[in-house]
């Protein structure tokens, strides 16, 4: 309601009502625009990141796609290393069985030997064959871990899309306040004690 006050000249002046809280205008949410959590999940399942776009959480896209790109690179790199060592192991195994082991640089098992080394310096054909088999197993395990990490990133992106849609109308306004103040407590025996009161106002 508008307020009125008398000046020294006994005239009436209009004073605007400023008692209405600003919070009546702030943080109003149009619930008709609230995203559907299930739809956000389905969109994210079809195209990773689509759930975040649907929720208008565009800032999350670099995180989502960055994680997928990192996992994709890890899968590609470990798969290439695994294939190289597998091919080298099989070629060396067959040449060793046939007695045709060669130091030819075009041989796959020679190509993967570190620079400055030859077949003799890495322990001979039998020892190098065991090393190749071991490295093959290591990179196969790393590749599997990378695939698992991709699945986890995919699942987390769907969970994020669902939770983000569900919390669309969650109140995070400054009206949520935390007050700490002292108070006097009276026990049943009417004895006073000082306490510290913690109150959260919604």
Beta strands, then each sheet from edge to edge (+ up, - down):
strand 1: 3-6
strand 2: 12-15
strand 3: 177-186
strand 4: 192-201
sheet 1: 1+ 2-
sheet 2: 3+ 4-
end
